[in-house]
Structure formats: structure tokens, C-alpha cells
């Protein structure tokens, strides 16, 4: 066989192989970081990967033990009421994520994001920008995961 025929044969086999690979489903090829199928183990792996990608230290992650040391609160859920001229919310459902000393509240069903101190739950401000890790956490909290969040109702008396 001459070199031209060998080259054309190799290119043809390569093209057929690439076409076959691209037309098959990726069943069994999912990586937990990119695909979430709802399993508890994958959820823990996904949470750990997000923490690492956000710059968190995975060695500081506490696990519940026989001595009763609880895991840190990751999120809150409940209703929020804000009495202000610019925003009038009365017992609207929300979900929130705590990042360092700030709580970021996403009002469900509305395009409102509030930021308040963990120490002062009565004063808040409308937040246009949130940390990227917080935005991902708030966007990824599903209805089922909201049930795992700590219940806490908020009444905001002062909006900055």
C-alpha cells in the first residue's frame, strides 16, 4: 500500500470513530461536579467540590459526632416581611445562605436580594451584587434542599 492510501484509510477510520463517539449517549460518564442526579453521596461530593472551588478549607468542615457537635448552619428558610416605602413584602417565602458574617436572602418568586448581618436581623439592604459562591449556592438550592435549611422567619424594620 502506498502512503496516500494509508493516510486516507487512517482519516476515514478516525472520522467514523469520532462520529460514533459524538452520537452515543454519555451514560455513565457524568462527573459529580458537572452532573447531579440527586443521590446523597453525590450531593456531599458536589458540596465539597463547590466549597473547594470557592476557596473554602475542606478540613474545617465539621461532621456530626457521637458527642453531638452539629454541622454549621448553611442556609435558612422561612418568610420575610419588610415594611419600607420602596419594598413592601409581607410574609414572602425566602431562602438564604450565610457567608462569613453576612446573610444573603433571596425572596422566592421575586427579583429581590437582601443582605443583612448575621448579628442584626432587623436591618437589611437591597443587594445588587453578591459573592459568586453565594450566588451559586442560592441558585442551586432546590425545593427539596430548602427543607434541610434551618427555619427562621425575618422581620426587617429598617432597609438601607
N, C-alpha and C positions, 0 to 999 in steps of 0.2 A: 504494500500500500504506500502510496506517496504521501508526503506531508500535508498536502491540501485536503485530501480525503480524510486523513486522521483529524485535522483541525475542524473540519465541518462535522464529523461524527461527534467529537467532543462537545462542540457548541450545541448540537441538536440534543444530545443526552442531557446537557446542563439545562437547556430551555425546557425540556419535558419535566425534569426533576423540579425546577423552580415553579412551574405551572402546577404541578401536583401538590407541592407543599403549600402554595398560596391558596389552593382551592379546598384544602382539608380544614376541618374544624380544629380549634386549639384545645379540645377537651383533654384535661389532664396536664396542661402546660401552664395553668394560672399560677402566678406568684402572689402570695397573700397581700403584699404591698399594693398590688395593682388590681386585684380581684377579690371581692368579699362575698362569700357565699353564706354568711350568717352563722357559721359554726363558732362555738365558744372559744375553741383553741385558736382559730384563725383571728378572732376578734382581739384576743390578748396579744397575739403576734403583731397584728395591724396597729394596735395602740402603742406597743413598744417601739415599732418602727417609726411611727409618727413622732413620738417623744424624742427619739434619737435624731431624726431629721430636723426637728425644731430646735435642736441644740440642748435638749434636756439630758440629765445624767441618769441612765437607767439603774445605776447602783443605789440611787436614793429612793427608788420605788419600794414602798413598804408592802409586804404581803401580810394578810391576817394570820395570826399565830394562835397557839393554844392559850397564850397569855392575854389574848383579847386585843391586841394592837390593831386598830382599824386602818383601812386604807384611807388616804386623804380624799376629801370630797373633790370630785372632778367637776360636777355640774349640779345645778339647781333647776327646779321646775316649779310651776305654780301659776299664780295670777299676779299681775302688776296693775296698780292704779296710780295714775299721775294726774294731779289737778293743777293744770297750768293753762294759760291762755293759748299758747302755741300748740300744745299737745294735750288732748283730753282723752285719757284712757281710763276705763272703768272695768276692773277685773278682767283684763285681757290675758289669755294664756301666754306664757313665755317659757323659754329655756335659756340657761346661762352657763357660761364657762368662767372659771376663776383662773386668772393669770397673774401670778405674784400677788400683789395687794389689790388688784382691780378685778371687778366682776363685770363681764360684758353680757348684757341682756339682749336677746333677740325676741322681739314681740312676734308671736306666731301669726301669720296671715297678714302682716303689715310690714311696710318697709321702714321699720323703726329699730334703731340700735341704741341702747343706753349704756353708759359707762358709769359705774359707781364704785366707791371704795368698799372694801370688804368690811371695814370697821364702821362705816356710816352708810346705812341702807336707806336713809331718808333724802339724801341729796344726790342728784344724778346730773349728768349732762348728755345731750344728744351727741352721739359719736359718729363721725363720718368715716374715720379710719380706725381700723383695729389691727392688732398684730396678725401676721399671716397665719401663725399656728392657731390662733383663736378663731379666725375666720374659717379655717378648715374644720376645726372641732365643731363649731356651731352649724356649719353646713352639713356635716356628716352625721349629726345626731338624728337618728330615726325615731319614729313613734315608739317602737319597742324599747330603744335605749333610753328614751325620756322616762320610762317607768323606773329605770335604775337610778335616776337622778334624785337627789335629796329634795323632798318637798319643802318649799319656803315661799310664802306669799309676801309681796313687797308693796308698800305704800310710800310713794315718792311725794314728799311735801315741798321740795324745792328743786327746780330744774334750772340749771345754768346754761 
